[in-house]
Amino acid sequence: MTDTLNGLFEDEIRDLYDAEKQLVKALPKMAKAATSEELRSGFEEHLEATKGHVSRLEEVFQSIDAKPKGKTCEAMKGLVAEGQQAIEEGDEGDLRDIMLIGAAKRVEHYEMAAYQTVIKIAEAMGNETAAELLRQTLAEEEETDQKLDMLCDECLEAVGSMAEGEEMDEEIDEESKPAGVSETAKTRKAG
């Protein structure tokens, strides 16, 4: 099937179709795991956009007179597994949100690369209908990536504030020690 440009295009679209359908299943889990309400809302919004991506790909299939059918996207399986790992390994809070954002950004970058490729193939085939549908999805993926960047900055700022607070607590503890008593002296007394 991939011995022609049309065959390659159909194969790539089948891969993307499966990738988007995998995301439709994964995004609700990521939304549920998010601590930040803004991140949760972002995942929920992207879920709705992803459902639209699936519909748009079905239109692309129509433009080439092919039945909408996925081909297992192994790359997305791995990326979804990394997202699941972030859910399972991260404790609630900003750090887990940063892990979730990282997993989501990897997904977005994979999708952007895939959409850029199929757009070029559609253009080379002269299928402007498919190219335009795919460009719309690419623009949404790029927008999502930018939103994830902003959310990541906010989470990192919060973690930085926490770290500064911890450092200040340590400084206060050091200042409250009696003059001339060092950690070494305290350790010797305890021993």
N, C-alpha and C positions, 0 to 999 in steps of 0.2 A: 504493500500500500504506500510506502514512503519512497517509492522509486520515481515519483513525480512531485512537482511543487504542490499540486492540489492534494496529493496523498499526504505529504508532509504537513501541510496546513491542517488537514482534518485530524491527523494524529496529534498534533500540538493542541488543537482545540479540545480534543477528547481528554487529554492530560489536564488541561486547565479546568475543564468541566468537573472532573473528579476532584481536583484541588479545591475548587470553590465549594463543592458539596461537603468535603471533609471539614472545611471551615465553618459551614453552617452548623455542623454538629459540635465543633470545638469551642466556638465563641461563647455560647451560653455558660459553659464551664469556667471560662476565663472571667466572664462578667461576675459570676457568683463568687469567684476567689478574690476578686479585686477588693481592696480595703477602701480606697478612695472612691467616693460617690461619682466624681467626675470621670474616673477611669472606667468604672462599672457602666456608666451611661455611654461612654465612648465605645465600649465593646458592644453594647446593645444596639447603638446606632450603626456600627459597622456590620452587625449581623443583618440588619435590614438592608443595608447597601449590598452585602454579599448575596443575599437572596435575589436582589436585582441583577447582580453580575451573572448569576446562574440563568436567569431569564434572558439576559442579553446574549449569553453564549448560545442559548436555544435559538435565538434569532439568527445568530451567525451560522449555526448548523443549517437553518432554513435557506440562508443565502447560498449555500453550496449543495443544496438538495440532499442533505445527509440527516439521518436520524440522530437526535440528541442521545449520546451514549458516552459514558466515561471510560477512560483507560486508567487503571490505577496509577496515581501520581506518587511514586515512592518518595520523592523529595518532600512533598507535603506531609506524608506519613511521618517522616523523621522530624519535621518542624513542629507538627502537632504533638509528637511525643515529647519534644523539648518543652513545649508549653505545659504539658501535663506534669512534667518533672518540676517545673517552677511552682506549680500549684501544690504539689506534694511536699517539696523540700523547704519552701519558704514559710517562715512564720508570718502571721498576719502583720500588716503594717507597710510602711513605705518601702522597706527593702524587698518584700515580696512583690509589691507593685512594680518596682524597678525591674525585677526578674521577669514579670509578666510582660512589661513593656518591651524588654529586650527580645523575648520570644516573639511577640507580635511584630516588632520591627523586622526581624529576620524573615517572617512570613511576607510582610509587605515588600521587602526587597526582592525576594524570590518572585513574587507575583509581578512586580514592576518589570523585572528582566524578561519574564515569560511574555507579558503583554507587549513589551517593546518589540520582541522578536516576531510575534504573530502579526502585529500591525505591519511590519516591514514585508512579511510574506504576503499578506492580503493586498498591500499596495503593489507588490511585484506581479501579483496575479490579476491586478486591475479590479479587484473586488472592493470598491469604495464603500459599499454598504457595510460589509464586515469591518473594514478598517475604521470607519466612523464609530461603530458600536464599540469596538475594542478601545478606541481612543477615549471614549467616555469613561469606560471602566478604569483605564490607566490613570486618568485625571483624578478619579475618586481614590484610587490606591495611593497616589502621591499626596493627596490632601490628608488621608488618614495617617500617612507616615509623618507629615508635618505636625499633626495634632499629637501623635505619640511623642514626638520630640519635645513639645511644650509640656506635656504631662510628665515626661521624664525629668525635665528641668525642675518642675515644681517638687517632685518627689525628692530629687537630689538636694534641693534647697532645704527641704524639711529634715532630711537626714543630716545635712551639714549643720543645721541649727541644733539638732539633737547632740551631735558630736561636740559642738562648741559648748553646749550646756554641760556635757559630761566633763569636758576639759576644765570648765570653770569650777565645777564641783570638786574636781581633783585639786585645783589650785587652792580652793577654800580649805580643803582638808589639810593640805600642806601648811597653810598659814595658821591654822588653828592648833598645830602641834606646839608643845612647850619649847621655848628657845633652847637650843643646844641638844635636843633629843633627835637623834637620827634614826632612820629605819634600821640600821645595823644595831644600834644600841637597843632598840625595842625588841629586835629579834633575839639578841643575847639574853635579855631579861626573861623572855618567854621560854627560852631553851633551858 
